[in-house]
Amino acid sequence: MNVKIKAENLVKIYGNKTGKALDLFRQGLSRNDILKETGLTLGVAGVNFEIIEGEIFVIIGLSGSGKSTLLRCINGLLMPTAGSLVVDGKAVEKLDGRELRKLRGEKISMVFQHFALLPNRSIMDNVAFGLELRGIPTDERRKRAQKALVSVGLEGWQNSFPSELSGGMQQRVGLARALVTDSDIMLMDEPFGALDAIIRMDMQEELINLQARIKKTIVFVTHDLDEALRLGDRIAIMRDGVIEQIGTADEILSNPANEYVEKFLQGIDVSKILDASSISKWPREVMRETESVSVALHKMKVADTDYLFVLDPMKHLVGMILEEDLLLLANKKEKSIRSIIKEARAIKSDTVMRDVYPELRQAEKDLAVIDDEGHFLGVITQYTLLVTLEERKGGDGIAEH
């Protein structure tokens, strides 16, 4: 795994003459004590983490937890007081002015909560504005802008103006503006915070689908636990400049690191109430064991997957097939899939959610759900699990933060 971003004992203290505050921090004083002694704010308190290329890394915390400070250290908008922030093997704090401009202009793009669109420019020109500042020729930047607009579902809106777009559509423009630079890393600071709940859910879904295609390294800041659980490949929970826990949604939900994280997650545990059948979803495509290799390959293409579950005529789970095995059969001109059907990992429909977590961690593919007679009921993925938590918000749902 390629480490794209790394923080090493990163400290950020706001203000001038930070030496005394830094000494107090190293002596173990709290943020509040440092503020009382020096009048300076400890924004980030000696954090360490690695972000892997191609993942969505979500930083979550309450207001003042240090999450936005940490984000701004990544692209050098804020410089560390101590420690280091490394991007692609280079310490950001050691870059000169030209190198920092190159980092922000080519390697890292940002998406903010507030769209900051230019009202007198078309959507096309808004998206291409950053390329214009970099001196990219008109034809090339318009071509790249159009491609970015298509990728976020705004094809046909390129000649419109911001005032003609809804809030969600304007945020899509902001996303396209970040994509058009083709940077490796996207920093997203509460990008959907100003949207209403329904549009926000739509944009989260859009980002999930988009990331499946573009596979950027995304650092996403939010104060919303629902959003973090839904989007994050891994999640960092911050408090008072400290990272309390880093892990996948499953790891954090099933094994909170401390009392603070437990309280942060308070109300989320519906594991004793919901069972596997209630959170399973029917996959986009399944196979019958009598169908051919060519049909299987077509279904995989339609479903954008590299495996399918196989059912018999009575909808019993027979097993699963993998794309790599199908391609070998296709090369041999064989038609039947029966020879490559493998055992599929499955759980019973009455398995409670708390027992689903360890099974889901061990499953290499989606986790199949079957009833007592072996009938296929659907699949569980980390995504479907989190959507269920979102839908159950309320008495047994996720607490607001």
N, C-alpha and C positions, 0 to 999 in steps of 0.2 A: 504493500500500500504506500502510495506516495503522499508524504506529508506536505500539504500546501501552505499552511499557516501554523506557526508555533509561537506560543508565549512562554517566556522563561523568566520566572520570578518577577513578573511585570508589575510595576508600581507607578501610579499616576497621582500626583498631588497637585491640586490647583493653587496657583499663586506664585509669587516671586520669593526668593530666599527660602527654598524648601528644605535646606540642610537640616535644620532642627527638627522639622516635622518628620523627615525621613529617619533621623536617629531615633525619635520616639516610636515610630512604627517598628523599627528593628528591635527596639526594646520590648515590644509586645503590647504597646498601648492601643486602646481601641480608637475607632474613628472619632467618637465623641470626645474622648480625652485629648486627642491630638487637636481637634477643633478648639477646645477650651484653652489649651496651652499656647497654640500658635495662631489661631484664627484661620487656619488653612484646612481645606477639605480633602480628605483622602478619597479619591475617586475609585481607584483600583488598588487592591491590597495584596500584592504579591501572588498573582494568579499564574497557574501553569496549565496549558492544554495544547493539544495538537488537533488540527482540522485536516481531515483526509480529502484528497482531491475527489471531486464529484459528489460530495455529500451535502445535505442541508443540515447545517449546524445552527440550532436555535439557542439564543441567549434570552432567558426569561428572568424577570425579577420585578419587584414592586418599584414604584417611582423612587429614584435616588439610589437604586441598588448598584449602579455603575455600569449597566449594560450598554448604554449609548456611548459612555466614555470609552469602554473597551472597544467598541466598534470603530470609533474614530482614531484609536491608536493603530488600527490595522492599516489604514491608508495614510497615516502620517498627518492627519488633520490635528491630532494631538500627539505630542512626543512624550515617551515615558520619562518619568523622573528617575527610575532605576529599572534594572532588568532589560529585557529585550523583546521585541516583536519581530519575528522573522517571516518573510514571505518569499517563497521559492528559494530558500537558502540565503537570502540577503536580509540583514538587519535594517528595518525601516529607519531607525533612529540614526543610522550612519550614512544614509543617502544624502547627497547634496541636492540643491534646488532643482537642477535639471533632471536628476534621477527620480525625485519625488513627483515632478510633473509627468514624467513618463509612466510612473507607477499608476498615478490616478487617471491618466489619459488612455492608457493601453491595457494595463493588466487588471485594474480594478474599476468597476462601475458601481454607482450607488442609486438606490431607489428610496425616496423619502415618503413620509406620510402625506406631505403637501406637494401637490403635483408641480407647481411652479411652471405651468405652461405659458408660453408667450401668446397672449390673446389675439394679437394682430397677425399671427403666422398660421399657415395651414397645419394640419396634423402632420403631413409629410415633412414640412420644414421644421416643425418642433422636434420630430424624431431625429432628423438629420443635423440638428443644430450643433451638436458636439463635433460631428465630423467636419462641419463647416469651419469651426474654430481651429481644427487641426489642419485646415488647408486641403482637404480631400476634394478633388474635382467634382463638379455638380452632378454629372451623369452617374459617377460611381456612388456618391453618397445617397442619391435618390434611389438607386437600385438597391443599395443595402437597407435603406429606410423602408422601402416597400416590402422587402423580405421580412424585416422585423415586424412590420404591421400585420403581415399574413400570419406570422407565428403566434401572435397574441389575439388573433381573431378579429382584426380590424380592417381586413381587406375591403376596399370600396369606400373607406372613410378618409382616404389620404388628402382629399381636397376640401374637407370640412374644416371648421374652426373649433377651438376648444369650447366655446359657448354652446355649440350644437350637440355636445356629447354629455352623457350622464356622468355621475361621479365614478362609477365603475369603469366606464369606457375611458375616462381621463386617466385613471390609474393604469389602465392597459397601455396608454400612450407613454406614461412614465416608465413602464416595464419595457416597452419597445425601445425607448431611448437608451436604456441601459444595455439592451441586447445588441443594438446596432454597432456598438463599439467592438463587439466580439471579444470582450475581455474574459480572462479565465475565471475571475472572481467577481461575484456580485454581493455587495453589502446592502442589506435591506433594513431600514430603520423604521419600525412600526408602519410598513407601507400600506396596510389595509385598515389602519386605526381610525381613519376619518369616514369609513364607509358604514352603511347600515348593515345589520346582521345578515340579511339574505345575500346582498351583493358581496359582502365579505366572504361568506362561504363559497360563493361562485369564484371569487378571485383565488381563494386557497386551492380550490379544485383546479383552476387554470394553471396555477403554479406547479402543482403536483404533476399534471399532464405535460406541461412544458419541460419540466426538469427531466422527465422520462426520455425526452428527445434530445435536449441540449447538454445534459449532464455537466452543468457548471458547478463550481464550488460556491455554495451560497451560505452566507452568514446572515441570519435572520433574527432581528431583535423584536421582542414583543413583551407586553405585560400580561397577555392573555393566555392562560393555561390551556384552554381548549385548542387554540391556534398552535401552540407549541407541540402539543401531543399529536395533532393531526399532521403537521408538516415535518417535524424534525426526524432525521435519521438518528441524530443524537441531540440531547438537550443539556444545556448548562443552566443550573438554577443559581442565581446570584442574590446575595444579601450584603449590604454595607461594603461593597467592593470586593467581597470574597465569593468564590465559587463554592457553593455548598455541596453540589453533586453534579457529575457529568455521566450520562448514560442514555441508552435507548429509552423510549417511552415504556417499554415492557420492563426494563431493569428498574427504572425509577418507580413505576407503579407497584411492582411486586417487592421491591427492596429499598425503601427510602433510606438515605444515608444517616439521617439524624432526625431529631424531634422537629426542627424547623421545616424540613422537607415534608414530614408527615403532616404538619399543620397546613403547609402550602397546598397539599393535595387533599385536604380535609373535604369529605363529602363525595370523593370520587369512587369509593369502593362499592361497586355493585356486584362484586365477584361472588357474593353468597346468594345473590338473587337470580341473576341471569345464567342460563345454561347455553351449551354450544348451539342448540337448534335455534335459539332466539337471536343469536348474533351471526349466524351463517348467511351467506349470500350465494345465489346461484351464479356460477361463472358465465362469462360471455359465450363460451363454446364448450361443448363436451363431445366425446366420440362414442359411437356405437361400435362394438367390437367387430361388427360385420362390414364396417366402412373401409374404404381403400386408403392407400398411402397418399394418393394425390388429394383426396378429400381432406385428410388430416393436415397436410401441408397448407392447403387453402384455409382451413379453419384457424390454424396457428397464425397465418398472415392477417386474417380478419381480426382476430383477438389480440394481435400484437404480443404473442407469448411464445415460449419455446417448449411448452409441454401442455398436455391435455389429459383430463381424466377420462377413463373408458368405462362405459356402462353396458350392461347386457339389456335385452329387450324389456326386462322387468324393472329396469333402472337400479339394479344392484351394482355396487361399485366393483368393477373387475380389477382395476389398477390404473396405471398411467403410462403414457408414451412420451418420449423425449424427441425433440427436433433432430438432434445429432443422429439418433438411431433411425429416424425416418429417412434422413438424407442418404444413409448407407443403403437402405432398402430401395430407395428411388434409383440410386446408381446401379443396383443389381436388377432393375426392372421388375421387382417384386411388387405385388399389389396388396397382399394381406398384411395387416398390422399385428396379427396375433403373436408372431414370434418375438416381438419387441415389447410386449406389455410387461411392465414392471410392477412390483408391489407399491401401493400408495400408502402413505402414512395417514391414518384415519383415527378419529375419536368418536365415541358414542354421543348421541344427541343430548343425553341428560348430564353430560359432564359440566360441572359448574365452572364459571369463568376463572376462578382462582386456580383451577387445575388445568385450564386451557393454556395459561401462560407458559409453563415449562414445556408443554408439548409443542407450542408454537415456536419456541426458541430452537428446538431440536429439528423441526421440519425444514428440509432444504427447499421445499416448494410450499404451495398453499396447503393448509391442513384440511383434509376432507372430513365431512361430518356424515355419519351414517346412523340409521335407527337400529333397533334390535335385530331386525331381519336383514340388515346389510344394505338397505335402500339408500341411495345417495341423496342427501338433503341439501348439499351446498358446500361452500368452503369458508374457512376463516383465514384472514390475513391480518397483519398488524393494522392495516388501514381500516378494514371492516370493523375490527375491535374498537378502534378509536371513534369511528363514525357512530357506533352504538352508544358509546359514552356520551357523545355530543347529543344524540337524540334523547337520551335518558336524563339530560340535565334537569334538575329540579330537586325534589326531595332526596333522590339517590344520585344526583348528577354531580357535575363538576362545579365547585364553588367559584364564584366570581372574584377576581383580583384586580 
